[in-house]
Amino acid sequence: MKDKFKIYLDYIPLLILLGSALYLLWIIASSDIMLVWKHYVGIAFLVLTILLFFVRHLFGVLCLGLTLLIGVTGFLSYSPAITTTTFWFGDGGNNSITLLKFQPVFVLWIILYFIVSGRHFTGILSKEYWVEVKNKQR
């Protein structure tokens, strides 16, 4: 029973992303806002993640983490208004160096993801982990 509950916890970040994508599609359908390439990439990754969740749960969870990491960097989005925060070194003009550029909502989502699904990363760099994955023991 406890293991089943943990599996259901893995769906929380996925459902949040799915809700955000559905909200995006609702806004697009009911306004004059157009989808941009970041939205298409986000929807493609979401479809892939959902498929993997049902075909092989562990791969779905890992793909969800990859999707969130790509979202943090700003290469995909589930929001009608793509908002990024930038930290730079310098005066903010032409002479500045960008240190970090990210989407703040994805930081919140990735923290939630690691709280509910972090157990899947225990030993991920070891050979035993991948042998268990290959033998479908994980």
C-alpha positions as CSV (number, residue, x, y, z in Angstrom):
1,M,0.0,0.0,0.0
2,K,2.8,2.4,0.9
3,D,4.6,1.7,-2.4
4,K,1.4,2.4,-4.3
5,F,1.0,5.7,-2.5
6,K,4.5,6.7,-3.5
7,I,3.8,5.9,-7.1
8,Y,0.7,8.2,-7.0
9,L,2.9,11.0,-5.5
10,D,5.0,10.9,-8.7
11,Y,1.9,12.0,-10.6
12,I,1.5,15.3,-8.7
13,P,4.2,17.3,-10.7
14,L,2.9,15.7,-13.9
15,L,-0.7,16.8,-13.2
16,I,0.5,20.3,-12.4
17,L,2.3,20.5,-15.7
18,L,-0.7,19.1,-17.5
19,G,-3.0,21.6,-15.8
20,S,-0.7,24.4,-16.8
21,A,-0.6,23.2,-20.4
22,L,-4.4,22.9,-20.6
23,Y,-4.6,26.5,-19.2
24,L,-2.2,27.6,-21.9
25,L,-4.3,25.9,-24.6
26,W,-7.5,27.5,-23.1
27,I,-5.9,31.0,-23.2
28,I,-4.6,30.4,-26.8
29,A,-8.1,29.3,-27.9
30,S,-9.9,32.2,-26.3
31,S,-7.6,35.1,-27.2
32,D,-5.4,36.4,-29.9
33,I,-2.2,35.1,-28.3
34,M,-0.2,32.8,-30.6
35,L,1.9,29.7,-29.6
36,V,5.6,30.1,-30.0
37,W,8.2,27.4,-30.5
38,K,8.8,27.1,-26.7
39,H,5.1,26.1,-26.3
40,Y,5.4,23.5,-29.0
41,V,8.5,22.0,-27.4
42,G,6.8,22.0,-24.0
43,I,3.7,20.2,-25.4
44,A,5.9,17.6,-27.2
45,F,7.8,16.9,-24.0
46,L,4.6,16.6,-22.0
47,V,3.1,14.1,-24.4
48,L,6.3,12.0,-24.3
49,T,6.4,12.2,-20.5
50,I,2.8,11.1,-20.2
51,L,3.4,8.1,-22.6
52,L,6.5,7.1,-20.7
53,F,4.6,7.3,-17.3
54,F,2.2,4.6,-18.5
55,V,4.7,2.5,-20.5
56,R,7.5,2.5,-18.0
57,H,6.9,4.5,-14.8
58,L,10.6,5.1,-13.9
59,F,11.4,6.4,-17.4
60,G,8.4,8.7,-17.2
61,V,9.6,10.1,-13.8
62,L,13.1,10.7,-15.2
63,C,11.7,12.3,-18.4
64,L,9.6,14.6,-16.2
65,G,12.7,15.7,-14.4
66,L,14.4,16.3,-17.7
67,T,11.4,18.3,-18.9
68,L,11.5,20.4,-15.8
69,L,15.3,21.1,-16.1
70,I,14.7,22.1,-19.7
71,G,11.9,24.4,-18.6
72,V,14.1,26.0,-15.9
73,T,16.6,27.0,-18.7
74,G,13.8,28.6,-20.7
75,F,13.8,26.2,-23.7
76,L,10.2,25.2,-23.2
77,S,7.2,26.9,-21.5
78,Y,3.6,26.1,-20.4
79,S,2.7,29.7,-19.8
80,P,1.0,32.2,-22.1
81,A,3.3,34.9,-21.0
82,I,6.9,33.5,-20.9
83,T,8.5,35.1,-17.9
84,T,12.3,34.8,-17.3
85,T,14.4,36.2,-14.6
86,T,18.0,37.1,-15.4
87,F,21.0,37.7,-13.1
88,W,23.9,39.4,-14.6
89,F,27.3,40.8,-13.7
90,G,27.9,44.4,-14.7
91,D,25.9,47.5,-15.1
92,G,23.0,45.8,-17.0
93,G,23.9,47.4,-20.3
94,N,26.0,46.2,-23.2
95,N,29.0,45.6,-20.9
96,S,27.2,43.1,-18.6
97,I,27.6,39.3,-18.5
98,T,24.6,37.1,-18.0
99,L,25.2,34.7,-15.2
100,L,21.8,33.0,-14.9
101,K,18.6,33.1,-16.9
102,F,15.6,30.9,-15.7
103,Q,11.8,30.7,-15.5
104,P,10.9,31.1,-11.8
105,V,7.8,28.9,-11.9
106,F,9.9,25.9,-13.0
107,V,12.1,26.3,-10.0
108,L,9.1,25.8,-7.8
109,W,7.9,22.8,-9.8
110,I,11.3,21.2,-9.8
111,I,11.6,21.6,-6.0
112,L,8.2,19.9,-5.7
113,Y,9.3,17.2,-8.1
114,F,12.4,16.4,-6.0
115,I,10.4,16.3,-2.8
116,V,7.9,13.7,-4.2
117,S,10.1,11.8,-6.7
118,G,13.6,12.2,-5.3
119,R,13.8,8.6,-4.3
120,H,14.2,7.6,-7.9
121,F,17.6,9.3,-8.0
122,T,19.2,7.3,-5.1
123,G,22.2,5.5,-6.7
124,I,21.4,6.7,-10.2
125,L,25.2,7.0,-11.0
126,S,25.9,3.4,-10.0
127,K,26.0,0.4,-12.3
128,E,23.7,-1.6,-10.0
129,Y,20.9,1.0,-10.5
130,W,21.0,0.6,-14.3
131,V,21.2,-3.2,-14.0
132,E,18.0,-3.1,-11.9
133,V,16.4,-0.8,-14.5
134,K,17.4,-3.2,-17.3
135,N,16.0,-6.2,-15.4
136,K,12.8,-4.1,-14.6
137,Q,13.4,-4.4,-10.9
138,R,13.0,-0.6,-10.5
